[in-house]
Amino acid sequence: MKPTLLILFFCCCFQHLKAQQIHLKKEPSNLKDFIQQIEEQTPYTFAYSDSVNLNWKISDAMKLDELNKENLIEQLNQNQRYNFHLIGNTITVKALKNVSQQRFQLSGTIVDPNEQALAEVNIYVKEQATGTTTNEKGEFSLQLPQGTYTLIITYLGFADREEIVKLTKNTKLNLSMEESGESLDEVIITQNDKAVDIKKPQMSVNSLSMQEIKQIPVAMGEPDPLKSLLTLPGVTNAGEGSSGFNVRGGAADQNLVLLDGTPIYNDSHMFGFFSVFNADAVNHLKLYKGGIPSKFGGRVSSVLDVHQHTGNDQNFDAEGSIGLISSKLKVEGPLQKDKGSFMLAGRTSYAHLFLKLADNNNSAQFYDINTKLNYRLNDKNALSFSAYYGNDIFDISNNFLSTYGNTMANLKWQHRFNDDINTHLSLFYSDYQFNLSFNSLDFKWESNIKSYGLTYDWKHYLSENIQLNYGAQAIYYTFNPGTLQPEGETSQFNYQQLDKKYALEPSFFLDVEQRITEKLNVRYGLRYSMFYRFGPQSISTYENNQPVIYNADFNIYEEAEPNGANNYEKGEKISSFDNFEPRIAISYALNDDTSFKASYNRMAQYLHMISNSQSPSPVNIWTPSGPFIEPQLLNQYAFGYFKNFSNKMYSLETEVFYKNIDNRIDYVDGADLVANNNIERVILNGKARAYGLEVLFRKNKGKFTGWASYTLSRAEQKTTGNTAEDPGIANGDWYLSPYDKLHNLNLTGNYDYSDKWSFSANFNLQSGQPVTFPNGYYEIGGIPVPNYSLRNENRLPTYHHLDLAATYTPTQKKEKNWQSYWVFSIYNVYNQKNAASIRFTTNDDTGINEARRLSIFGILPSVSYNFKF
């Protein structure tokens, strides 16, 4: 009996020693999880550096059910990415030297069910804890090691998609996103993912989808991509009915506005009531407030990058709307199925027709046309053509006629050398014209700015961790500040041509995006810009080179009289400038939901808008840098904290920023800016600064979505005189910029009540605009003369309004292609009379001085019918 028991005992021990099996409690989701389970079951501990990707999915590299203690190291080293080595009870983990040879290109295109390219789609690689977004053509590209990956693809208004990809060679995917509901995705906001990109170094950037834009209530009931930006932190305007927008205390002319890569010089219709961007024609837009990539230049405040729809290369579609003030229609379809497409959109207003029915001789109208053509020549080459034409007509009693508008065209060739190198070569043209005609005075006034440009940019994927963007750009400008033409034989005016100006702005840029560790990502780059002024032109000269002189006796600035002129022939260089513009942005992730980011920008701006109003108007004149006017130079610093909560249900973005600008021009008191051929005689060079805090809190998912934004900021200017004795503006001290808004609060919410009804609201509260009021009067010969305070020492009253909208979508019949919905909105629900300006005058009846407030809008209801087929 004893021998038998002894034999059984030794058999059991032998069997136990032979097994030494490692039983994993669950299949490890990544290397980090695997290490934790091994350390719990064995005496081993692991040692590794930050370069080891703990999110790597180890289960794809070995047979986990065969692991045991005896040959653990052998099993671990079956993978082709890391080397595992046992030293005592410590297992070291090091990357294989030839691991880069096992990496492949994962690229593709993402479209909607109508084959329309989707931009800004999020592609997240679960195993690598990394990702990217699609460009305006719906394209994306990643470099990954060999292995099996789970792609999580999310986009607002579309159902999330999960794709399993086994990467053993360069792979290209063509994926289609499904709409998240039966109702129109342009109107109904459903489950979505707008969480913060924690690891990407890009900061100070805001973007809104067209679905969000179309739900924000606006005046006149017209969805407006430009007006929607005002709901974001750091973005304001000069008040209701004003054109342009201001970013972080900057002027409107300091914003680079691009439509398909082409600059637009006036962004408004009807003096600011509408923008030039048709929401149906726009695919996506992105606003860079800081951390601006090196490929952008020429402005010192922001970049608004807008892209049009590319068109459907499978089917013909149309959509449009009919509103109280304007209507629009967009059609798209294939030029050749699977190879080419077109998009054509038109919009027009018709308020002037109602004025005529009411026997009102005044008239105001606008129209615009957008188009985009795309054609794929082959797998490596594609062509696209974009164009825009818009015009405004403003007529007062058939006596005063004003017409103005933009024209742009862009021809782009896209070429792919291989999976790692893509290029874009673009030729563009942009023209902004402003014309005036006075029938009673028999004259016509014309002015314009034209630019012709070429851009060649390259995108180069060096490795999984390094991506290069580099290229060159050149823009040639012609400026016509004004042409006065007499009309009719009775005109009292003679022909006059203000000096035309010519300039060339070439530049070169390089951007590097690099992942240093899993937690640390950086983007750094350099832009080198140049600017040349050319003749023909005659440049006035002045004593002591001072076109503005200070009269100490009367405490005023006066225009200096020229003492000669330098005449430059056609093509002769008048002046030149060049600047290095370094950029850097850094992101450090504390974990998958939290990160800190920082950025620095230096930028140069060689164009200036001459204006003495806070809101840019069509009559404002663009002028280039040259003699007496130096380029504006910006240095901007930003630091931010970013966090996602509750599985990305909520997100928080906070940033502090500081920026200073050299050579910011301002006009002297009493300056005459209209038809001034020597504008240097009424302006002074100064500097500007702005600093503040921005907070954006979003709810990203659920039936109720929205965001709250708040900005606390200060924007100031300082303009000293030409000599130590000159007082400058505001005695040479810092004074408020016209674009200073100390407080700016915006609340935007959207609620999906049912398949048929959704509701949205928007509330805005901001500090009044800085202005200069008279602080007293004195009389000269019985005529009251106002005495004004220092520049921008006063403010308009606090500005606020609440807007509501409801969207009704009737039940759509599946057998019919026609889809429709109604939008009912009320702008300024409680009828707040916000002051656009305050004018001080004398009451004709009482003789008492009084202030009169001008308000643009009270309560303003609207309705529009929208359709798609």
Summary of the structure (lengths in Angstrom):
residues: 869
radius of gyration: 31.6
end to end distance: 90.7
largest distance: 137.4
contacts: 2891
relative contact order: 0.10
helix: 9%
strand: 54%
